[in-house]
Amino acid sequence: MSVRLTAGKVVAPAVPTALQEEYRRYGYVTDLTASALIERAARQWRDRPALIEGERRLTYGELLALVERASAWLAGAGVGRGDVVCWQTPNWWEAHVLGLAIWHLGAVSSPIVSFYREHEIRQIIEQVRPAVVVTAESHRDFAHADAFDAVLTEAGHRDTIKIIIRGSLPGWTRFGDLITHDRRKRSALTRPGDPCLVLFTSGTTSRPKGAVHSSATLLAETRQLADAWGLGWEDVAYMAAPLQHITGVLNAMTIPLLVGACAVIAERWDPERAVRDMARYGVTYSAGATVFLQELTEAARAAGLRLPLRMFACGGAAVPRVVLERSEEQGIPAARVYGMTELPTVTVMNRSHPFEVRAETDGAVAPGVEVRVVDDDDRPLPPGAAGELLVRGPERMLGYLDAASNEAAIDPAGWLRTGDVGRVDDAGFVTVTGRLKDIINRGGEKFSTRDIEDLLLGHPAVRQAAVVPGPDQRFGEVPVAFVVLEGPDEIPVDELTGHLQGAGLARQKTPVEWHFLDTLPMTPSGKVKKFELVRSTEGWQ
C-alpha cells in the first residue's frame, strides 16, 4: 500500500524562522511551486523550443499539452497530492514529460538513478512505498521492468501502478496511453513547503537515504544557479547527466522552465556527439562531472570546433587545474562548484571570476548560504583553517525520510553536517580538502562503501571486508576491496563479483581492484584503519 508524503512526515530541525523570513525578503524563496512550473513557462514562452531529444522537439506549448494529458491519466488512476512516483529511465523525452506530470499533479517525484539494480531498488521502494513506478522495458542489456516486477512482488506491492516506456509487458501501462486521449488537467494547488522531490544518496550508511526537497528549497536552488550564470530564454542547456540526479533535475528541468531556456538531453554521455549537438543547437551552458569536461574539451579540439558554451559547471569530484586550463584554451569557460543533494549549491562561480580563483578554489559561498568550519569539538575555526564544513541556506532539504539520519546530520539551528573537510578564506571562497564520510565518489555519483561491504560479508568464504576509494583517471574514484577469507583456500575474484551481481548490486559499485589480506589494519577500538588501505592504493592505477 502506498503512503502519501507530507512535510509533517519529515522529522528534522528546520532552518530558524528568522532566517526563513530573510530568505523570503531577499527573494531567495518565493511562493512559486513545482506544480505550476510548466504552466507558467507555457504562458510566457508557448512557441519557444523547450525540449530536444534526438529528433524529437517540443515547444513549451506542446510540452504543456503532453504534461496535462499525462497528469489527467494519473489523476484518473487515483494518483494525487503527496503520492510518490518512482521512475528509473534513460534520458528520453517521455521521462521528461512524466517527471513534469508528477509535479503538475502535486505528487512527489522520486527518481532512481539508472545504474541502480534490484538491491538498491528494493531499498528505495521499502522507504517511499510508491503509488506508481515508471521504467523502460530494457536498456543497456538490463531488463528494468522485470527487475521492478520482482521487487514489487517480493514487497507485496500488488496495487502499484506500473508504466512502461518504449516497450510493452503484461500488467504494465504503455506510456502512449497516458498522452493519447483528450483529457487535460490544470496544475494542482500546492504549498511551497510541500514535498515535491525525493533523491536518494548513500552518504555514510549502508541503505540509501532519501533527501526530501520542497518546492521552496528546490526552486531556491534553481533560482540561485539561474541568477549566478545569467541565464534567460535565449539559452540552451545540454544534459547527458541522468535526469534522476540533482544535476539533471536542475539543468534539464527546473532551470529551463524557470527562465524559458531549451534543454537538449542525451541518453548517455558521448563526447563526440556532445560536440556535434552543442554546435548544432547553439548550446550555451552545461554541467557535469569532471570527466565530462575533460572529454568534451578533447573532443572539441579533435573536431577543430570552438563551441558556443558560455559556462560549464564542473563538480561532483575533484577538478584538476590542468582540466580547467585545457577547457579555457578551447574557449569553454568552466568553474568548479561544490554542493550535495541535501544542499546542492554551497558555492557558485561563473566566468566573471578570475581563472586563478576558478582553478584553485571550489567557489564563492552562494548568496543566502552560510558555511561554518569547525574542529573535532564543533568549535568554529578562523578563516583559512581547515575543519569539517557545516552548511545551511534556503535550498537546504527539508530532511531525510529517516528521523535518525536527521538527528545525526542536522543540528537544532539547522546546520547540516557535510562530512567534508575544507577551509573558507577571508574573501569567502571555499576549498574542499578532504572527506570524513566513508563514501566513494565515482564521477559525481556517491555511494556507501558499507553497502558493498555488507554484501561481501554475506559470502560464506569472506570473514572481513573493507572497501575504499581508489584513484581513477576517468572517474576520479572507483571501489577497491580488501578481503580476509575464512580459510586458507583462495577464492576466484569472479566468484566474489558474481556474488555481488547476484545480489543485484549496481555494476558501478563492483570493486575494480581486489586485495586479499591475512588481517585488516585495525584501531584499538576495533575500527578498520581505512586511511592505511587508501594509502596503499596510491599509484596502482
C-alpha positions in Angstrom: 0.0 0.0 0.0 1.4 3.4 -0.9 1.9 6.2 1.6 1.4 9.9 0.9 4.4 12.1 1.8 3.7 15.4 3.6 6.1 17.9 5.2 4.9 16.7 8.6 6.3 13.3 8.0 9.9 14.6 7.6 11.0 14.9 11.2 14.1 17.2 11.1 15.3 20.5 12.6 14.2 23.4 10.3 16.2 26.4 9.4 15.4 29.1 12.1 12.3 31.2 11.4 14.2 34.5 11.3 16.4 33.1 8.5 13.4 31.8 6.6 12.0 35.3 6.7 15.3 36.7 5.5 15.3 34.2 2.6 11.9 35.5 1.5 12.8 39.2 2.0 15.8 38.8 -0.4 13.8 36.8 -2.9 15.7 33.5 -2.4 12.4 31.8 -1.6 9.0 32.6 -3.3 5.5 31.1 -3.5 6.2 29.5 -6.9 5.7 25.8 -6.7 6.9 22.9 -8.8 3.3 22.1 -9.8 3.0 25.5 -11.5 6.3 25.4 -13.3 5.3 24.1 -16.8 2.0 26.0 -16.9 3.8 29.2 -16.0 6.5 28.6 -18.6 4.0 27.8 -21.4 2.2 31.1 -20.7 5.4 33.1 -21.2 7.2 31.1 -23.9 4.5 28.9 -25.6 6.1 28.8 -29.1 9.7 28.7 -27.9 11.6 25.4 -28.0 11.5 23.6 -24.7 13.0 20.1 -25.2 15.1 18.3 -27.7 16.0 14.6 -27.5 17.3 13.0 -30.7 14.9 14.1 -33.5 12.0 14.8 -31.1 11.4 18.5 -30.5 8.8 20.1 -28.3 7.8 23.7 -27.8 6.6 24.9 -24.3 3.0 24.7 -25.6 3.4 21.2 -26.9 5.2 20.1 -23.7 2.4 21.5 -21.5 -0.3 19.7 -23.6 1.5 16.3 -23.0 2.0 17.0 -19.3 -1.7 17.9 -18.9 -2.8 14.7 -20.6 -0.3 12.5 -18.6 -1.5 14.3 -15.3 -5.1 13.7 -16.2 -4.4 10.0 -16.8 -2.6 9.6 -13.5 -5.3 11.5 -11.6 -7.9 9.2 -13.2 -5.9 6.2 -11.9 -6.2 7.6 -8.3 -2.8 9.3 -8.0 -2.9 12.6 -6.1 -1.1 15.1 -4.0 1.7 13.6 -1.9 1.7 10.3 -3.7 5.2 9.1 -4.5 6.1 8.2 -8.1 9.4 6.3 -8.6 11.0 6.5 -12.1 14.1 4.9 -13.5 14.6 5.7 -17.1 17.2 6.8 -19.7 17.2 10.5 -20.6 14.3 10.2 -23.0 11.7 12.8 -23.8 9.0 10.6 -22.4 10.7 10.6 -19.0 11.0 14.4 -19.0 7.2 14.6 -19.7 6.4 12.2 -16.9 8.7 14.0 -14.5 6.9 17.2 -15.1 3.5 15.5 -14.9 4.3 14.2 -11.5 4.8 17.8 -10.2 1.9 19.2 -12.2 -0.3 16.7 -10.3 1.1 17.7 -7.0 2.6 14.3 -6.5 6.2 13.6 -5.2 8.9 12.7 -7.8 11.3 10.1 -6.6 13.8 9.4 -9.4 16.1 6.4 -9.2 19.5 6.7 -10.9 19.7 4.4 -14.0 22.6 2.2 -12.8 20.8 1.0 -9.7 19.7 -2.6 -9.7 17.4 -4.8 -7.6 19.4 -4.4 -4.4 19.1 -0.6 -4.4 15.6 -0.5 -6.0 14.4 -2.8 -3.1 15.9 -0.4 -0.5 14.2 2.6 -2.1 10.8 1.1 -2.5 10.8 -0.1 1.1 11.2 3.6 2.2 8.9 5.5 -0.1 6.2 2.8 -0.9 5.3 4.4 -4.2 1.9 4.6 -5.8 3.4 4.5 -9.3 6.6 3.1 -10.8 7.9 4.1 -14.3 10.7 2.5 -16.2 11.9 1.3 -19.6 11.3 -2.3 -20.7 15.0 -2.7 -21.0 18.1 -0.6 -21.6 21.8 -1.4 -22.0 21.2 -5.2 -21.6 19.2 -4.8 -18.3 15.6 -5.7 -18.0 14.4 -2.8 -15.9 10.7 -3.7 -15.9 11.4 -7.3 -14.9 13.5 -6.1 -12.0 10.7 -3.8 -10.8 8.2 -6.7 -11.1 10.4 -8.9 -9.0 11.0 -6.3 -6.3 7.3 -5.2 -6.1 6.1 -8.8 -5.9 8.6 -9.6 -3.2 7.5 -6.5 -1.2 3.8 -7.3 -1.6 3.0 -4.1 -3.6 0.3 -5.5 -5.7 -1.6 -2.3 -6.2 1.3 -0.2 -7.5 0.6 1.3 -10.9 3.3 0.4 -13.4 4.1 2.5 -16.5 6.5 1.3 -19.2 8.3 3.5 -21.7 9.3 2.2 -25.1 8.1 -1.3 -24.5 5.1 -3.5 -23.7 4.6 -6.1 -21.0 1.6 -7.7 -19.3 0.5 -5.7 -16.3 2.2 -2.5 -17.4 0.5 0.6 -19.0 2.3 1.9 -22.0 3.4 5.5 -21.9 1.5 6.2 -25.1 -1.8 5.5 -23.3 -1.1 8.5 -21.0 -0.9 11.0 -23.8 -3.3 9.8 -26.5 -6.6 10.9 -25.0 -8.4 14.2 -24.8 -8.5 14.7 -21.1 -6.4 17.6 -19.7 -5.6 18.7 -16.1 -4.7 22.1 -14.8 -1.8 22.3 -12.3 -2.6 21.3 -8.7 -2.7 23.9 -6.0 0.2 23.0 -3.7 2.1 24.9 -1.0 5.8 25.9 -1.4 6.6 23.8 1.7 5.1 20.6 0.4 7.5 17.8 -0.5 8.0 17.5 -4.3 11.2 15.6 -4.7 13.0 12.7 -3.0 16.5 12.0 -4.2 18.5 9.1 -2.7 22.1 9.5 -1.6 24.1 6.9 0.2 26.3 9.0 2.5 27.9 7.0 5.3 25.1 4.5 5.7 24.5 1.2 4.1 21.0 1.9 3.0 20.4 4.9 0.6 19.0 7.9 2.4 16.0 9.8 0.9 16.7 13.5 0.9 13.3 15.4 0.7 13.0 18.7 -1.1 10.0 21.0 -1.2 9.2 23.4 -4.0 10.6 26.2 -1.8 14.0 24.5 -1.4 14.2 23.1 -5.0 13.3 26.4 -6.6 15.6 28.4 -4.3 18.4 26.3 -5.7 17.1 26.7 -9.3 16.9 30.5 -8.9 20.4 30.6 -7.3 22.0 29.0 -10.4 20.0 30.8 -13.0 20.9 34.1 -11.5 24.6 33.3 -11.0 25.0 32.1 -14.6 22.9 34.9 -16.1 20.5 32.5 -17.8 17.5 33.5 -19.9 15.1 32.4 -22.6 17.8 32.6 -25.3 19.9 30.0 -23.6 20.2 26.3 -24.5 21.3 23.6 -22.0 22.9 20.3 -22.8 22.4 17.5 -20.3 23.7 14.0 -20.5 23.9 13.5 -16.7 20.8 11.4 -15.6 17.6 13.2 -15.1 17.4 11.3 -11.9 20.4 13.1 -10.4 20.2 16.6 -8.9 22.4 17.9 -11.8 19.9 16.6 -14.3 16.9 17.7 -12.4 18.2 21.3 -12.2 19.9 21.8 -15.6 17.4 19.9 -17.8 14.2 20.5 -16.0 13.8 23.3 -13.4 16.3 25.9 -14.7 15.0 25.8 -18.3 11.4 26.0 -17.0 12.2 29.0 -14.8 13.9 31.1 -17.4 12.4 29.7 -20.7 15.6 28.1 -21.9 15.7 25.0 -24.2 17.0 21.7 -22.8 18.8 19.3 -25.1 19.0 15.9 -23.4 21.1 12.8 -24.3 20.6 9.2 -23.0 24.3 8.7 -22.5 27.5 10.7 -22.4 29.3 10.6 -25.8 31.8 13.5 -26.1 31.9 13.4 -29.9 28.1 13.5 -30.1 28.0 16.2 -27.4 30.3 18.4 -29.5 28.1 17.9 -32.6 24.9 18.6 -30.7 26.3 21.7 -28.9 27.4 23.2 -32.2 24.1 22.2 -34.0 21.8 23.6 -31.3 23.9 26.6 -30.1 24.3 25.2 -26.6 25.3 27.9 -24.1 25.6 26.1 -20.8 26.1 22.6 -19.4 27.1 20.9 -16.2 28.5 17.6 -15.2 31.3 15.6 -13.6 35.0 16.3 -14.2 35.3 13.5 -16.8 32.6 15.2 -18.9 34.5 18.5 -19.1 37.8 16.7 -19.8 36.4 14.6 -22.6 34.4 17.4 -24.1 37.5 19.6 -24.3 39.4 16.8 -26.0 36.6 16.1 -28.5 36.2 19.8 -29.4 39.9 20.1 -30.0 39.9 16.9 -32.2 36.9 18.3 -34.2 38.6 21.7 -34.6 35.5 23.4 -33.2 35.0 26.4 -30.9 31.8 25.7 -29.0 29.3 28.4 -28.1 29.3 27.5 -24.4 29.4 30.4 -22.0 29.5 28.2 -18.9 30.3 24.6 -17.9 29.8 24.0 -14.2 32.0 21.2 -13.0 31.5 19.4 -9.8 30.9 16.0 -8.1 34.6 15.1 -8.0 38.0 16.8 -7.8 38.7 19.1 -10.7 42.4 19.1 -11.6 43.8 22.5 -12.7 45.0 21.1 -16.0 41.4 20.2 -17.0 40.3 23.8 -16.5 43.4 25.1 -18.3 42.6 22.9 -21.4 39.0 23.9 -21.2 40.0 27.6 -21.2 42.3 27.1 -24.2 39.3 25.7 -26.1 37.2 28.8 -25.2 35.0 26.9 -22.7 34.7 28.9 -19.5 34.4 26.4 -16.7 34.0 26.7 -13.0 34.2 24.4 -10.0 31.1 24.2 -7.9 30.6 22.5 -4.5 27.4 21.1 -3.1 25.5 17.9 -2.4 22.0 16.5 -2.9 21.0 17.8 0.5 22.1 21.4 -0.3 23.0 21.4 -3.9 24.8 24.8 -4.3 27.0 25.6 -1.3 29.3 27.6 -3.7 28.8 29.0 -7.1 31.1 30.7 -9.7 30.8 31.9 -13.2 33.0 33.2 -16.0 33.3 36.6 -14.4 35.5 35.2 -11.7 39.3 35.2 -12.5 40.7 32.0 -13.8 43.0 31.6 -10.8 40.1 31.6 -8.4 38.1 29.2 -10.6 41.1 26.8 -10.8 42.3 26.9 -7.2 39.1 27.1 -5.1 35.7 25.4 -5.1 33.8 28.7 -5.4 32.4 31.6 -3.5 29.8 30.9 -0.8 26.4 31.3 -2.6 24.1 34.2 -1.7 22.0 33.3 1.3 24.1 30.2 2.1 26.3 30.1 5.2 29.3 27.9 5.8 30.8 27.2 9.2 34.2 25.5 9.6 34.5 23.6 12.9 37.1 21.4 14.7 36.5 18.0 16.2 34.7 19.5 19.1 32.4 21.6 16.9 34.3 24.8 17.8 34.3 27.5 15.0 37.7 27.9 13.3 39.1 31.1 11.8 39.3 31.9 8.1 41.9 29.8 6.3 41.8 27.0 8.9 40.7 23.5 7.8 37.9 21.6 9.5 34.6 20.0 8.9 32.2 22.1 6.8 28.7 22.8 8.2 26.2 24.5 5.9 22.7 25.9 5.8 20.7 28.0 3.3 17.4 28.5 1.5 18.0 25.4 -0.6 18.7 23.0 2.2 16.4 19.9 2.1 13.5 19.6 4.5 15.4 16.5 5.8 15.8 12.8 5.2 12.9 10.3 5.3 14.6 8.7 8.3 14.4 10.7 11.5 17.5 9.1 13.0 19.6 10.2 10.0 18.3 13.8 10.5 19.3 13.7 14.1 22.8 12.8 13.1 23.1 15.2 10.2 21.3 18.4 11.3 21.7 20.3 14.5 18.9 22.3 16.2 20.0 25.6 14.5 19.5 24.0 11.1 23.2 23.4 10.3 23.9 20.4 8.0 27.0 18.3 8.6 28.6 17.7 5.2 31.2 15.3 6.3 33.6 17.2 4.1 36.8 18.9 5.3 37.8 22.3 3.9 38.5 25.9 4.6 37.0 29.3 3.8 39.3 32.2 3.1 38.8 35.9 4.0 37.1 36.6 0.7 34.5 33.8 1.2 35.9 31.3 -1.2 35.7 27.6 -0.2 38.4 25.0 -0.8 37.4 21.4 -0.1 40.5 19.4 1.1 39.2 16.0 2.2 36.3 14.0 3.4 35.2 12.4 6.6 32.4 10.4 5.0 33.0 6.8 4.2 31.8 7.0 0.6 33.1 6.6 -2.9 32.6 9.5 -5.4 32.6 7.8 -8.8 32.3 10.6 -11.4 29.9 12.5 -9.2 27.8 9.5 -8.2 28.3 9.0 -4.4 27.7 5.6 -2.8 28.4 3.9 0.5 31.3 1.6 1.0 29.4 -0.1 3.8 26.7 -1.2 1.4 29.3 -3.1 -0.7 31.0 -4.5 2.4 27.7 -5.8 3.9 27.0 -7.8 0.7 30.6 -9.2 0.6 30.2 -10.4 4.2 27.2 -12.4 3.0 29.5 -14.7 1.1 30.4 -17.7 3.2 34.1 -17.6 2.4 34.5 -13.9 3.5 35.4 -13.2 7.1 36.2 -9.5 6.8 35.8 -6.9 4.1 36.7 -3.3 3.7 36.1 -1.2 0.6 37.8 2.1 0.0 38.1 4.6 -2.9 40.9 4.0 -5.3 42.2 6.6 -7.8 40.9 6.5 -11.4 41.9 8.9 -14.2 38.4 8.9 -15.8 36.0 8.8 -12.8 38.2 10.2 -10.0 37.4 7.3 -7.6 36.4 3.7 -8.0 35.8 0.9 -5.4 38.8 -1.1 -4.3 38.1 -4.1 -2.0 40.3 -5.6 0.8 39.2 -9.1 1.8 40.1 -11.5 4.6 38.9 -15.0 3.9 37.6 -17.6 6.4 40.1 -20.3 5.4 43.4 -20.8 3.6 41.8 -21.7 0.3 41.9 -18.9 -2.3 38.7 -17.8 -4.0 38.4 -16.5 -7.5 37.6 -12.9 -7.9 35.0 -13.8 -10.4 33.1 -15.7 -7.7 33.0 -12.6 -5.5 32.0 -10.3 -8.3 29.3 -12.8 -9.3 28.1 -12.9 -5.7 27.7 -9.1 -5.7 25.9 -9.1 -9.1 23.7 -11.9 -8.0 22.6 -9.8 -5.0 21.6 -7.1 -7.5 24.4 -4.6 -6.8 24.9 -1.9 -9.4 27.8 -2.7 -11.7 29.4 0.7 -11.0 29.7 -0.3 -7.3 31.5 -3.6 -8.1 35.2 -3.3 -7.0 37.6 -2.9 -9.8 40.6 -4.0 -7.7 40.8 -6.8 -5.2 43.4 -7.4 -2.4 43.4 -10.5 -0.2 45.0 -10.0 3.3 45.6 -12.1 6.3 44.2 -9.3 8.5 42.8 -5.8 8.2 44.6 -3.0 9.9 42.6 -2.1 13.0 42.4 0.6 15.7 42.4 -0.4 19.4 38.7 0.2 19.4 38.2 -2.3 16.6 37.7 0.1 13.6 39.4 -0.6 10.3 42.2 1.9 9.5 40.8 2.7 6.1 43.3 5.6 5.7 46.1 2.9 5.5 44.2 1.0 2.9 43.6 4.2 0.9 47.3 5.0 1.1 48.1 1.5 -0.3 46.0 2.2 -3.4 48.1 5.2 -4.4 49.9 4.6 -7.7 48.2 1.3 -8.6 46.2 2.7 -11.5 
